[in-house]
Amino acid sequence: MTAPEVGPGCSLAGGSWFSFYDYVTTQDSAGLDVDHMVPLAEAWDSGASAWTAAERQAYANDLDDPRSLIAVTARSNRQKADKDPADWLPVAGYVCAYVTDWATVKTRWGLTSDAREKGVLAEPVSSCADEPITVTLAR
């Protein structure tokens, strides 16, 4: 990744970005989306429907934990859409980080996971490195 130059009106020139979902490097920031690690629809179904509007806004714009939002290719973000790990996973090399970040965001925000999701999350974790995870609760 190479940082772009920021020009007038916050326009970007140069730079390159790496999309962890599909292992694509691009120099075109227009081809990127900022994805919610746990999609808004999934968050809604997992407990956010009971939150206040302010809590939902805080979740949607969470810049306090770098695992909440991720820049990825628009193509990979469209493939993921609002699916949970039971229906979509990124390229094999990023699966361990993905499921860890998914579980961390869900824990951070007090969101639930259904049985199917928990089962799929447990599969790759058994082969992932055993590393400590720090979670700062948001609510």
TAKA-V205731 format. One record per backbone hydrogen bond with DSSP energy under -1.0 kcal/mol. CO is the residue of the C=O (numbers start at 1). NH is the residue of the N-H. E is the energy in kcal/mol with one decimal. If there is no record, write none. Layout:
co:CO nh:NH e:E
co:CO nh:NH e:E
//
This chain:
co:2 nh:16 e:-2.2
co:5 nh:13 e:-2.2
co:7 nh:10 e:-1.4
co:8 nh:11 e:-1.3
co:11 nh:7 e:-3.9
co:13 nh:5 e:-3.1
co:16 nh:2 e:-1.2
co:17 nh:26 e:-2.7
co:19 nh:23 e:-1.7
co:19 nh:24 e:-1.0
co:21 nh:91 e:-2.4
co:24 nh:19 e:-3.1
co:26 nh:17 e:-2.9
co:28 nh:31 e:-2.0
co:29 nh:32 e:-1.6
co:31 nh:74 e:-2.9
co:33 nh:72 e:-2.7
co:35 nh:70 e:-2.2
co:39 nh:43 e:-2.8
co:40 nh:44 e:-2.5
co:41 nh:45 e:-2.2
co:42 nh:46 e:-1.2
co:43 nh:48 e:-2.8
co:44 nh:47 e:-1.2
co:44 nh:49 e:-1.4
co:46 nh:112 e:-2.6
co:47 nh:50 e:-1.8
co:48 nh:51 e:-1.7
co:52 nh:56 e:-2.2
co:53 nh:57 e:-2.2
co:54 nh:58 e:-2.3
co:55 nh:59 e:-2.3
co:56 nh:60 e:-2.5
co:57 nh:61 e:-1.5
co:59 nh:62 e:-1.5
co:65 nh:68 e:-2.1
co:68 nh:37 e:-2.9
co:70 nh:35 e:-3.4
co:72 nh:33 e:-3.1
co:73 nh:77 e:-2.2
co:74 nh:78 e:-2.2
co:75 nh:79 e:-1.8
co:76 nh:80 e:-2.2
co:77 nh:81 e:-2.9
co:80 nh:83 e:-2.4
co:84 nh:87 e:-2.5
co:84 nh:88 e:-1.3
co:91 nh:94 e:-2.1
co:92 nh:95 e:-1.1
co:94 nh:98 e:-2.6
co:95 nh:99 e:-2.9
co:96 nh:100 e:-1.9
co:97 nh:101 e:-2.8
co:98 nh:102 e:-2.9
co:99 nh:103 e:-2.3
co:100 nh:104 e:-2.3
co:101 nh:105 e:-2.6
co:102 nh:106 e:-2.4
co:103 nh:107 e:-2.4
co:104 nh:108 e:-3.1
co:105 nh:109 e:-1.9
co:106 nh:111 e:-2.9
co:107 nh:110 e:-1.2
co:108 nh:138 e:-2.9
co:114 nh:118 e:-2.6
co:115 nh:119 e:-2.3
co:116 nh:120 e:-1.9
co:117 nh:121 e:-2.5
co:118 nh:122 e:-1.9
co:119 nh:123 e:-1.1
co:121 nh:125 e:-1.1
co:122 nh:126 e:-1.3
co:124 nh:127 e:-1.5
co:125 nh:128 e:-1.2
co:129 nh:131 e:-1.3
//
